[in-house]
Amino acid sequence: MTTPPGSSAQPPPAFGEEAPGEVPDLPAGIGGTDPESPLQYTKADVAAAIALLEGAGGGEPELVVALTDEQIAALDGYARRQFIAEPWLEEHPAQRHLAAGVALRALVAAEQVRLCTDESTGAQRWRAVPGIAGCLVLRRTAEQFTTAERTVRTAQGPQVHRLHYYAHPAGVLEEEVTAAGIHRFTALTPAQAGSRLSAFLDPLGVPSGGGDPVRVRASALAEHPLARRLGATRALSVLTRVRTADGEVQQLSAYATAQGVLAMEALDPGAEDPELEFREVNAAELDALAKVLVSAG
């Protein structure tokens, strides 16, 4: 990932009107030619990203765009390594190339992706409409991103739901990924992102009084009094925060139970038998934790 250019980028030119012609094969997506190299963005793409964040906070958050796994693969490159889950495509790995091609055809037909000419150079390249282009930039240029993966027990078995937060100095892009592989993008202020993550971690909304932390070795957890409560967890969320500048990773888990939310973090994650710290968090503490997790810096 790279740091996004500043707000001094020039406004985007008018979206191109060229006929799409034949839909190409784009293993590296619409922003590059080599799946192993960083994506390349135009000034117009960056301006679209800035506009999305500047528009956040004006009221209730609104969906920018919803894309499928295969549309993400088409736009970002079906041969490019992804850092988030693609539930539908992961069930059909042999069809990834074909599915991405079909998705690109649909995006071109809907005029969400068009072949445009750079007026200054005369070069042609494929570009997405500003809403999609802005999301593609923000998800690949964040100073840090946080993934929350929540597993809920249902009558049909465990169901997994995911939220990804891409933190920038000017705001946050949320990418919600459903179990069916639909990616829903919303531009948020840090406060909005923190509130949404807090609600995600505590779907039961059970009041909690907090309390002193409890520490136990992973090997001893099964025999600890906490084991019974953890066994009755209604929703388990695993959070991973990655700082892109140095690759620093922080992980913690949130157990939503009938008695409240328990946060757990390994104090020595690299150890063979790490010491785990559990602490019950009330609503205010959970909100504060969530805001830290989705803020840049």
N, C-alpha and C positions, 0 to 999 in steps of 0.2 A: 504494500500500500504506500501511497505517497500523500503528502500534505496538499490539500486543494489550494489553488491560486486564490489570492485575496479578492476583495469585492471591487477592485479596480478594473476587472475584466470588462471588455466592451460589450454592449448589448448585442444579442444574437441577430443575425440578418433574418430576413423573411424566410420562412420555411420553403424549401425548393418545390418547384412545380414540374420537374422532369417526369416523364413517363417511366415507370419502374423497370420495364424491360424484363429480361430473364432474371429470376430469383437466384442469387449466387449461393455457393457452398461456403460458409464462413465458420471454419473450425475455431477461430480466435474471436468470433463475434464481430459486431459492427465497429468496434473501436480499436482494431489491431489486426495484424497478419500473423503473429507468432503467439501461440497459446502460452509460451513460457515467458513472454515479455509483458511488462505492465501495459494496461490499456492506455490508449492515447485519446485525449479529449480536446475538442475544439473550444475556442472562446465562447461560442454559443452554448455548448454543453455546460460549461462552468457557470455561465450567466443563468442558465435554467436552474442549476442546483442552488445558487445563491437566492434566486427568486422564491424557490420553494421554502427555504428556511426563513426568509424575510416575511413570508406570508403566514407563518405559523403564529399562533397566539392571538389571532383576531377574533376568536370565539370558540365554539365547539370544534375540535379537530375533525377534519374532513378527509376522506379517502382520496389520495392522489390517483392511484391506479391499482388494479388487481391483475396479476399476471400468473400464468401457470408455470409449473416446473419447466416444461418444454419451451415456453416463450423466454424464460430466463436463460436457458441454455442457448437459444438462438441468438439472443441479444448479447450475452456475455461470452459466448463461445462454448460449443458443446465439447471441445477438447481442452478447455481451460479448467484448471483445478478450482473447485468450489469450496468455500469455507463454511457453508451452511448446508442443512439437510435439503434433499429434494425427494420427498417421500414417494411420489408417483414414479419418477424416473428410476429411483433406486429399486423399485419392484420390476422394472422393465429395462435393465441395463443394455441388453442386446439391441434395443430399439432406440437408443439415445440419439444416434445420428439421424435416423429417419424422422423421429418425433420432432427434433429441433428444426429440420428442414420443412416439415409440414407447418410448424408453428410460425416460422419466418414467412412462409407463403401467406398465411392468414394475416400476419401483421402488415405485410405489404398490401394485400388486398383491401384491408381496412384503412389504409393510408396512415397507419401508425409508424411505419418505417418507409422512407422514400430515398431515392437516389438523388443527391443534391450536388450542385456545382459550387465550388468556392469561387466567389467573384474575383478575389485577388489573385488566385493562382490558376484558375480554370480546371483544377483537379476535381474529379468526381469521387464521392464517398457516400456510403449508406448512413443515414441519420434517423434517429427516432424523434418523435414529436417531443416538445420541451418537457412535458410532465414525466415521460419515461426517461428521457436523457438525463434529467436532473437527478432522478432516483439512482440511475446507474453510476453517476459520478459520486454521489454521497455515500453509497454503500462500499465503494472501493477506495475512498480517500479519508476515512474517519481517523481521528487521532486515537480513538479507542473504540472497541465495540464490545457489547455485552450480549451474551446469549442466555436466555432463560428457557429451559426445556422442562415442561410440566407433564407428569404422568398421572392420570386419574384412573381409578378403578371403575369400570362400568360392567353392566351385565354381559356385554359382548367381549369383555377382556380389557386390558390396559389400553388407554387412548392417550396419544402423545400430541401435545400442542406446543408451539415454539414462538417465542418473540425474540427478535434481534434488534438491538439499538445501536445506531451508528452516531457517535457523539462528535460534534463539531463545535467550535467556539460560538457560532451563531445559532445553534439549535441542534435538534436530534431528528434523525430519520428512523422511524419504526418500520420493521418488516415483520409482519405476522405471517407465519407459515402454518397452514392448517394440515390436518392429518391427510387430506386429499391432495396436498401439493399445490395449494393456491397461496400466492404471495401477495399480501395486501400492504401497500405502502402508505404511510401517513407522516406528514411533517409536523413536528411538535416542538414546543419550548421544553427546556430541561425540567421545569416544574410539571408540565403535563406528562412528560415521559415517566417521571418518577411516580406520579399518582397512578398511571396505568400499570406500571410494573408492580407496584405495591398491591393493587387489586388482583393482579394475576397471581401473585405469590400467596395471597390469602383469599381464595375463592369462597370460603365458608364465612368469613367475617366474624369469627368468634372473638369476643373480648378476651384480652390476656393481661394479667397483672405484672408480667415480667418476673424477674427473680435473679438470683446469683447463677453464674455459669457453672456447668458441670463438666468435668474433664474425665475422659475414659479412653484407654487404649482400644484400638480397633479390634484387637484379638479378644478383648474382654467384654465387648459390647453385648454379645448375645446373652450373657449371664447378668448383665446390669439391670437394675430396676427400670431404666429408660426403655429397654427392649420392648416391653409390653405396650407402652404408649406409641413407640415408633411403628410397631406392628399394626396399629389401628390407624395409620396415616391415611387420610382421604385423598390427598394430593401431594405429590413430591415434586419439587422444582429444583433442578440443578442449574446453578448459575456459573457462567464462565466469563470473566472479563479479561480482554487482551489489550494491552497497550502496544500500538503498532510501531512506535519509535524504537523500542528495544525488545519487543516480543514478550514482555513480562506477562505472566498469566496468574490470575487469582481465581480460585474456585470456592464456592460454598453451596450449601443445600438448605432448602426451607421445607420443613415438614408441616403441612396444615392438618391439624388434628382437631378432635371435638373439644379439646381443652385449650386451643390456641395454636400459635405458630412457634415452632422451634427452629432456630437457625443453627447450622452446624458447619464448622470450618476445621480442617486439619491444620494443627499448629506447626507440624513438621511434615509437610506433604511428601517430601522425598524419602522419608524413613520407611523401613521395611514394615514396621508396626506403628503407624503414626498415632499421636495423641490427638483425640478429637475433642473439640470444645462445643458443647451444646448450651444454648441460652434461649430462654423464652423471651420473645419480643412482643411488646404491645404495639398498637397501631401507629403511635408517633415514632417509635424506634424503627418500625418497618418502613415507614415513609422516608425517614432520614437515610436509612440504608439504601433504599431504592434510588433516591436522588443522587447519592454518591456514585452508584453503579452506572448511571446513565449520563454523567456529566463529563465533559472533556477536561483534560488536565490532571 
